[in-house]
Amino acid sequence: MRIRVLGCSGGIGGSLRTTAFLVDDDILVDAGTGVGDLPLESLAKIDHIFVSHSHLDHVTSIPFLVDTVCWMRGSPIVVYGIKDTLDILRAHLFNWKVWPDFTQIPDGDHPFMVYREIGVGETLDLGGGRRITAIPANHTVPAVGYLLDSGRASLAYSGDTTTNPGLWKVVNEAANLRYLIIETAFSNKERDIAVASKHLCPDMLARELEKMRSKPEVFITHLKPGEGALTMKEISEAAGRWRPRMLENHQEFTL
């Protein structure tokens, strides 16, 4: 499995893009603003979109993607998520008011997009030894993270989450875990905002990492624009022994 970071920022501006990961050529994990940087022929190859939760910075490109490539494809794009997340997309995004319902276009028997409900802990095999598992997250809306596993190695993506015992159970039980991508959205001076919005700050991250028994490479995502350097400095001071690094746009991982 080849994983390319299309976006990993907690906001936009200049070259910043919100969360999206391209897996091989045909899978997205979240679909933030970075998806729009792909060329048209690459967009048309995307068959599967795994959504961590319904917030705009993680789903904003889905409507444009489907609308752009639907005429180029012979099969619908499949959007995966837990029931609560898919219900929110149905009610508040693909509702004919904000955007057309592409599960009914051209008609319900031949749609351009379909939903596929998954449960926390459920693993989907997408062929070629590629397995994706929905893992627990703790956010202000129903949410999950994802474990991507090639059989040779795996990568855990926390999604947007605050303190989360379920994440560490998965991390500690993944014998082949090579990478952990975990959010830290706010600096310590904004701890109250982090707590209220169910994100992490550096001191909270350090306490969470204490629960980890494995030793993957740790990468930090969802840093707020303008505060990346400060937040990474605080992470280094609080959680330096895990040597966390800032996730970079266009970075690639191979499993």
ChimeraX attribute file (.defattr): number of C-alpha atoms within 10 A of each C-alpha:
attribute: neighborCount
match mode: 1-to-1
recipient: residues
	/A:1	20
	/A:2	12
	/A:3	21
	/A:4	20
	/A:5	21
	/A:6	29
	/A:7	32
	/A:8	30
	/A:9	29
	/A:10	21
	/A:11	19
	/A:12	15
	/A:13	10
	/A:14	5
	/A:15	9
	/A:16	19
	/A:17	24
	/A:18	28
	/A:19	28
	/A:20	28
	/A:21	26
	/A:22	24
	/A:23	22
	/A:24	14
	/A:25	17
	/A:26	15
	/A:27	19
	/A:28	24
	/A:29	27
	/A:30	30
	/A:31	28
	/A:32	26
	/A:33	25
	/A:34	27
	/A:35	26
	/A:36	17
	/A:37	12
	/A:38	12
	/A:39	9
	/A:40	13
	/A:41	10
	/A:42	13
	/A:43	19
	/A:44	20
	/A:45	15
	/A:46	22
	/A:47	17
	/A:48	21
	/A:49	25
	/A:50	25
	/A:51	27
	/A:52	28
	/A:53	27
	/A:54	22
	/A:55	17
	/A:56	15
	/A:57	23
	/A:58	25
	/A:59	24
	/A:60	21
	/A:61	19
	/A:62	25
	/A:63	18
	/A:64	12
	/A:65	18
	/A:66	19
	/A:67	15
	/A:68	13
	/A:69	18
	/A:70	19
	/A:71	11
	/A:72	12
	/A:73	14
	/A:74	9
	/A:75	14
	/A:76	19
	/A:77	27
	/A:78	18
	/A:79	19
	/A:80	22
	/A:81	25
	/A:82	21
	/A:83	15
	/A:84	15
	/A:85	20
	/A:86	21
	/A:87	15
	/A:88	17
	/A:89	19
	/A:90	15
	/A:91	13
	/A:92	14
	/A:93	21
	/A:94	18
	/A:95	14
	/A:96	12
	/A:97	10
	/A:98	11
	/A:99	13
	/A:100	14
	/A:101	22
	/A:102	23
	/A:103	20
	/A:104	15
	/A:105	14
	/A:106	12
	/A:107	11
	/A:108	12
	/A:109	9
	/A:110	15
	/A:111	17
	/A:112	24
	/A:113	24
	/A:114	19
	/A:115	19
	/A:116	15
	/A:117	14
	/A:118	17
	/A:119	15
	/A:120	16
	/A:121	15
	/A:122	10
	/A:123	17
	/A:124	13
	/A:125	12
	/A:126	11
	/A:127	8
	/A:128	9
	/A:129	12
	/A:130	17
	/A:131	17
	/A:132	22
	/A:133	21
	/A:134	26
	/A:135	26
	/A:136	25
	/A:137	26
	/A:138	21
	/A:139	19
	/A:140	15
	/A:141	17
	/A:142	16
	/A:143	25
	/A:144	28
	/A:145	27
	/A:146	25
	/A:147	23
	/A:148	25
	/A:149	23
	/A:150	19
	/A:151	13
	/A:152	12
	/A:153	16
	/A:154	24
	/A:155	25
	/A:156	26
	/A:157	24
	/A:158	26
	/A:159	29
	/A:160	27
	/A:161	25
	/A:162	25
	/A:163	18
	/A:164	15
	/A:165	13
	/A:166	12
	/A:167	25
	/A:168	21
	/A:169	15
	/A:170	19
	/A:171	26
	/A:172	14
	/A:173	11
	/A:174	17
	/A:175	11
	/A:176	17
	/A:177	23
	/A:178	20
	/A:179	22
	/A:180	20
	/A:181	23
	/A:182	24
	/A:183	27
	/A:184	29
	/A:185	31
	/A:186	26
	/A:187	24
	/A:188	18
	/A:189	11
	/A:190	12
	/A:191	18
	/A:192	13
	/A:193	16
	/A:194	20
	/A:195	15
	/A:196	11
	/A:197	16
	/A:198	18
	/A:199	25
	/A:200	28
	/A:201	26
	/A:202	26
	/A:203	17
	/A:204	20
	/A:205	20
	/A:206	20
	/A:207	13
	/A:208	18
	/A:209	16
	/A:210	11
	/A:211	15
	/A:212	16
	/A:213	12
	/A:214	16
	/A:215	13
	/A:216	19
	/A:217	15
	/A:218	19
	/A:219	19
	/A:220	23
	/A:221	27
	/A:222	26
	/A:223	26
	/A:224	19
	/A:225	15
	/A:226	10
	/A:227	13
	/A:228	21
	/A:229	14
	/A:230	15
	/A:231	23
	/A:232	22
	/A:233	15
	/A:234	18
	/A:235	26
	/A:236	17
	/A:237	13
	/A:238	16
	/A:239	21
	/A:240	14
	/A:241	10
	/A:242	18
	/A:243	11
	/A:244	19
	/A:245	16
	/A:246	21
	/A:247	21
	/A:248	17
	/A:249	21
	/A:250	15
	/A:251	13
	/A:252	15
	/A:253	14
	/A:254	16
	/A:255	18
